[in-house]
């Protein structure tokens, strides 16, 4: 399929939290298994894996590819539901495909009659247990050593400051502590999933010094880049995988991202990042943007109650996060006119930064952390609660409930308080229809073929290829190609 300048493949993986309010029903693990089985077996929205993708993390029957091009599965690390969007080339397709996954899960919960006892959340932190969950962004980038060895240094400042419009907000904070209790050899052997990727174990305690901050993940990021990440969380986790590699391109995997409820914030988060990655590939970002300590800046920006968001660069100079973002924007203006999407991102980026400078707390229609802060503040004032009251953590959590009938965000949206990029029809359509301009289209057609079969089945689905039977394998190496002819 024809590519335009700056065309890029991107996608997002979301790990969902699950809460069971009736102990008599069972555990969250029981609930997510039931939801997964309902989606694949009763609702027949996808082809469940017949093979183990990974003996430890994704055994057979743990999930599969869906008719809308996405993938839903249970990740054995934490036994949580995870939804990976289809490969997308447009921001609207991405947000619609992501929201469609949430609606599919909600529909399964209602089909099972569990809406009164089971809730699923796309938040990124457990206030009480200290755990943090991922909302991981994936971008197709040039797969050369130069990118991760040098160019990535100019990506960190963008990611650190992006949270001023992409952060989802959180009540309170966490302090990471060294955990000197190491697992025994037998514990590792008995629980390989818990320890196989561990290179640094830490404990977590509440931080009473912070009332509210921009990011749910900032307190838990330990490194700028790392490959083993379960207890060694980084901004970036390199993923040199064959199914995303094509013509010198490979997957760049971000760990520092969070689950935006607001569609506009979601689109801006990814849209601005797409432009910055292109700037880096073309060596347009100057070295002077490099930060002295990106991880300290990450937490400082997140926790700054003054909203001045000052950061220190490697040369010792200081700059506000807003102005640093403006520097990236100014360089990205070179791409203006290439597409409607590029123009939209550039226009909205500028407006958002200008409005943040004027009054960040007036941006509850476009920024999650502002909307959540307003909701929490209203509840706190009505109930006469202090910031350390646990009830505020519950309000924080319910902002991320993915059921529109239960979610505080959706109540906020129903009141007309949000700037949207989709309609409800877009989301419903994306529950079964894949993006029409990536290989997700052809793969989705093959999923439908498999679901229509009668009698014994053998198939194997992966991102870059499909085996329809023991003798027919269809390669889908180019994510920009639709491969729609193979599904007919």
Buried (B, 14 or more C-beta within 10 A) or exposed (E): BEEEEBBBBBBBBBBBBBEBEEEEBBEBBBBBBBBBBBBBEEEBBBBBBEBEBEEEBBBEBBBBBBBBBBBBBBBBBBBBBBBBBBBBBBBBBBBBBBBBBBBBBBBBBEBBEBBEBBBBBBBBBBBEEBBBBBBBBBBBBBBEEEBBEEBBBBBBBBBBBBBBBBBBBBBBBBBBEEEEEEBEEEEBEEEBBBBEBBEBBBEBEBBEEBBBBBBBBBBBBBBBBBEEBBBBBBBBBBBEEEBBBBEEBBBBBBBBBBBBBBBBBBBBBBBBBBBBBBBBBEEBBEEEBBBEBBBEBBBBBBBBEEBEBBBBBBEEEEBBBBBBBBBBBEBBEEBEEBBEBBEBBBEBBBEBBEBBEEEBEEBBBBBBBBBBBBBBBEBBEEEEBEBEBEEBBEBBBBBBBBBBEBBBBBBBBEEEBBBBBBEEEBBBBBBBBBBBBBBBBBBBBBBBBBBEEEEEEEBBBBBBBBBBEEEEEBEBBBBBBBBBEBBE
